[in-house]
Amino acid sequence: MDQSPPSSNDSSYHRPVMATEVVELFREAPAGLLVDATFGGGGHTRALRHAFPDRTVLALDRDPDAAAQVPADPRLHFVAANFADLDQVLRGHAETSHERGEDPVGGRGVAGVLFDLGVSSHQLDVDERGFSYHRAGPLDMRMGPDATRTAGDLVNESTVGELIRIFRRFGEERYARRIAEAIVRSRPHGDTLELAGVIADAVPAPARRQRHPARRVFQAIRIAVNGELDALERGLEAAIVATRPGGRIVVIAYHSLEDRIVKRRFAAGSAGCECPPDFPVCTCDKVAELRRLTRKPVRPSAAEIEDNPRARSALLRAVEIVDFGPEAA
Ligand SMILES: C[S@@+](CC[C@H](N)C(=O)[O-])C[C@H]1O[C@@H](n2cnc3c(N)ncnc32)[C@H](O)[C@@H]1O
């Protein structure tokens, strides 16, 4: 999620990105449960419930603040959980639905999963959460209570080498060493704006004139604090395993590290036989489990970006689970 200021008409918890595109991608999904793995302010869930009133949505978010946004709706179930644990959440949902005497998914499994990654506008805009390099707040950045270390713990306790690795790996930051050394020299840090200032002072003057000099380092700290990339890999895998043939998985990423994980997993799953072309018969037995619905990532329209500048970096990819037919079941 871009940290540009919200547009003037943006007063809500969060505005859903590419909601029309998301709804259209689920329109042809088979019968069954829709999972919104990143409920946030519930904008996508609302769009899905409105477009498909007969479908049940199971929504997850690791941030307890999101729970307060859940409307009373018998066809919407919310679980405060990390989507890395999607398999357990789905098992728990099936059990509780069974106990309530409900058929959770019409006996037909998961029809679609949506991941709208990153942070919500609410998380960026509440100073106490410490996500923003534009506003003073405590160095926290935990998306939920399942993250044990705060951003403050990370910058105050890590060695220079550890910080360099985090800034390079999760921020692709060119000036990782200079920034890490400056941070360690001026410890302890407790405030977002103070840390952003240390970072800005550590980078060469020309780099300060481009985008905000703290953007990549804040992204890196946030990813490390929340284990975001591991969670994405686990969540994606669980979604692929749980979704029924013909079902769809839609992911909206906001930076290249997330998008790369999605792109690679979707490409690997949609690759068929890997035998050399001169082999007379296939010996690898590899068949595609996924069909890509988007070759290139879909981006928001210019009108949507103008209306909601925070949508600017969004990259949407989608796949369908391949149906091998009854004889392969
Ligand atoms: C971009 S917002 C989603 C906004 C939502 N689609 C809407 O329309 O309001 C991302 C949300 O995902 C949540 N989130 C991020 N990583 C998560 C994870 N691993 N498990 C569960 N929720 C996560 C964040 O707490 C945040 O609320």
The ligand as an SDF file (V2000), in Angstrom:
LIG
                    3D

 27 29  0  0  0  0  0  0  0  0999 V2000
   -4.9160   -3.9100    2.1480 C   0  0  0  0  0  0  0  0  0  0  0  0
   -5.7220   -4.3280    3.6240 S   0  0  0  0  0  0  0  0  0  0  0  0
   -7.1650   -5.1740    3.0800 C   0  0  0  0  0  0  0  0  0  0  0  0
   -8.2950   -4.2510    2.8230 C   0  0  0  0  0  0  0  0  0  0  0  0
   -9.5920   -4.9480    2.4670 C   0  0  0  0  0  0  0  0  0  0  0  0
   -9.4860   -5.7330    1.2810 N   0  0  0  0  0  0  0  0  0  0  0  0
  -10.7150   -3.9410    2.3510 C   0  0  0  0  0  0  0  0  0  0  0  0
  -11.3390   -3.8600    1.2880 O   0  0  0  0  0  0  0  0  0  0  0  0
  -10.9800   -3.2220    3.3260 O   0  0  0  0  0  0  0  0  0  0  0  0
   -4.7670   -5.6520    4.2010 C   0  0  0  0  0  0  0  0  0  0  0  0
   -5.3110   -6.2850    5.4840 C   0  0  0  0  0  0  0  0  0  0  0  0
   -4.7460   -7.5830    5.5590 O   0  0  0  0  0  0  0  0  0  0  0  0
   -4.3740   -7.8520    6.8580 C   0  0  0  0  0  0  0  0  0  0  0  0
   -3.2930   -8.8260    6.7770 N   0  0  0  0  0  0  0  0  0  0  0  0
   -2.0540   -8.6430    6.2790 C   0  0  0  0  0  0  0  0  0  0  0  0
   -1.3400   -9.7780    6.3710 N   0  0  0  0  0  0  0  0  0  0  0  0
   -2.1620  -10.7030    6.9150 C   0  0  0  0  0  0  0  0  0  0  0  0
   -2.0110  -12.0680    7.2690 C   0  0  0  0  0  0  0  0  0  0  0  0
   -0.8470  -12.7110    7.0770 N   0  0  0  0  0  0  0  0  0  0  0  0
   -3.0670  -12.7180    7.7890 N   0  0  0  0  0  0  0  0  0  0  0  0
   -4.2580  -12.0830    7.9900 C   0  0  0  0  0  0  0  0  0  0  0  0
   -4.4490  -10.7760    7.7130 N   0  0  0  0  0  0  0  0  0  0  0  0
   -3.4220  -10.1050    7.1850 C   0  0  0  0  0  0  0  0  0  0  0  0
   -3.9610   -6.5230    7.4400 C   0  0  0  0  0  0  0  0  0  0  0  0
   -4.0920   -6.5340    8.8350 O   0  0  0  0  0  0  0  0  0  0  0  0
   -4.9310   -5.5650    6.7540 C   0  0  0  0  0  0  0  0  0  0  0  0
   -6.0550   -5.3500    7.5390 O   0  0  0  0  0  0  0  0  0  0  0  0
  1  2  1  0
  2  3  1  0
  2 10  1  0
  3  4  1  0
  4  5  1  0
  5  6  1  0
  5  7  1  0
  7  8  2  0
  7  9  1  0
 10 11  1  0
 11 12  1  0
 11 26  1  0
 12 13  1  0
 13 14  1  0
 13 24  1  0
 14 15  1  0
 14 23  1  0
 15 16  2  0
 16 17  1  0
 17 18  1  0
 17 23  2  0
 18 19  1  0
 18 20  2  0
 20 21  1  0
 21 22  2  0
 22 23  1  0
 24 25  1  0
 24 26  1  0
 26 27  1  0
M  CHG  2   2   1   9  -1
M  END
$$$$
